[in-house]
Amino acid sequence: MGFSENSASITELKIQTPTYQVDPAELTLLTGHEGPGPGAVAWTTREDGAVMAWDRWGVVAGPPGSQEVVYRGELAPGVTAESRCDLHARAQNVFTWTVSVANRSSVPYPVQPKVLAGRSLHDPLEHGRYRLLRASVADKIQTLTLKTGIASRRLEGAVGWVTAQTKYYTTIVQPKTPASALVVTRDAAGQPQGWLEWPAVMVPPGETRAWTFKGYAGPLDYRFLDALQLDHAASLGAFTTITRLLQTALNWLTGVFHSYGTAIVVLTLLLGLLFSPLTFTSLKTMKKMELLQPELKQLQERYKKDPKRINEEAMKLYKQHRVNPLGGCLPLLLQMPLFIALYQVLGRSPELRGAHFLLIKDLAAPDALLPLPATLPLVGSALNVLPLAMGAMMFLQQRMSSKGKVLTDEQRVQQQVFKFMPLLFGAMFYALPSGLVLYWFLNTTFTVVQQHLVLRKLT
C-alpha cells in the first residue's frame, strides 16, 4: 500500500500476485490520480455543516517495530484528530484503521466524521471491464451507482460493509463502530465512491472519541475471506451456497491433482454421474415420445384443420401412456442453478489466472489455440477452438434429440429456430475464459455419449 503525505489515506494499492502466473509481481489497482483513497477523512466540525479539508494532516512516526502509519491534524485549538492504519503482520492484505478526536480544550467540541471506504478499482489486465462498488446498508446489499448528472446520493441505515471489486480482486471495508449512513459521490475520474458517515457527537473536555473499521485488499479468494470473516461481502451471485460448495470441491480437486484443468475435468465427470438418474429419466421420456410418434402423426392427419383438437387428443394420448411431454426439459431446469453457480466459480476464480492445461496457456482467458496470419474483426489474432468444438458438440446433441420425431408445423418452426442455438452459444462463449468453456464442452460431450448409450439400451 502507498500512503499520502498529508491526506491520511491510501493513495496507491499494489497487490502482490505470486500465485497467478500471468500477473506481474505487483498489480496496481488504485492510484492517487483520481483523488484521495480509502481512509481519507472529512470532519464536519460546525453546525453549519462546514467540512475540514481532507489534506490537513501531518505524518507521525508509528511505534518502533510496528507496521502502523499515523497521521495527526488540528481541528481547533486544543482539539487533535488522529488517523491510524495498522497493517497486520500475521494476516496478509489486512489492515485496521482508527480515526479519533482528542479534546484537550476546556469546552465540548462537536464533530462528525466521514471516511472514504470504497473507490472503484482498475485492473490493468482487464482494461477496466469489471468494476463493481457495493455495500450493505440497512441489511440490504446495494450496488453504488450514480445516474448521469447526479453528483451524490445518500443511503440511510446501518452500514455493514463496503466493497470495491474487479473480476479477480477486491477491497473490503467493514466498520467496527457502526456507521449510520453511506454517501455516494464521484472521484476525480467520475467513478462512484462510498463514504461512511457516523452520527455527530459532542466530545467533552479531556475525553477522546474513536471510530474503527477493518479492511482487506487482495485477491477475491474465498479461502482468505472466510478466514477473515469477510466472505459475506464478496459477490457470489444468486446461488451462494451452491457456488461455495463447488468452489470448495474444485479447490480440493486441484490440491489432489495439482492441476486446475484436471480438476475441471474430474468435477465435470463427477457432476455428470451425479445427475445420471435425471438424465436417464429424461432420455426415457424422449424414447417414449419417439414410440408415440406414429399415433401423433395419425392425429395430425385426422384433425389437420383443427390444431386445438390435435393438442387435446395429444394430451389424452400422453396421459394414457403416462408420458410427461415436459419430462425431457425438467432435468435441465433442475441443473440450471448448478450451471449458473459454475459460471461464477469458473468465470471469476483468481486461481485460473495463468493456470495451464494441455495446450491452453491460461484458463482464465480464451484459449487462442490457432494463431491467425492477420488480425480479424471480432476474432482477433488467434482462433478460439474450444467454443467452436462446444458448438459442434451441441449441434450433434440436438440432432440426436430430434431424430425420428413427428412434428407439427409449429414445432417445425421452433426446431428451425433451435438449429441456431449451437451457433448462438458458440458466439456467446467465444470470448469467455477457456476454463468455463472447457467445462461446458466436456459436459456436453459427456451428455452426448451418455445419451447414445442409454438410447441404444432402451431400444
Protein Blocks (a to p, Z undefined) as FASTA:
>chain_A
ZZdfklopafbdcdddfkbmkbcfbdcfbdfknoccehiacddfbfnopacdfklccddd
ddehiacdcddddfbghiacdddddddfklghiacdddddddfbfbdcdddddddfbdcd
ddfklnomaccddddeehiacdddddehiabdcdedddfbdcdddfkbccddddfbdcfb
dcddddfkopacdddddddddddehiacddddddddddddfklmmmnopmmmpcebjmlm
lmmmmmmmmmmmmmmnopaklmmmmmmmmmmmmmmmmmmmmmmmmmmmmmmmmmmmmmmm
mmmmlmklmmmmmmmmmmmnopafklmmmmmmmmmmmmmmmmmmmmmpfklnopaehjbf
blkbcfklaccfbdcehkljadcfklmmmmmmmmmmmmmmmgoiacdfklmmmmmmmmmm
mmmmmmmmmmgcfklmmmmmmmmmmmmmmmmmmmmmmZZ
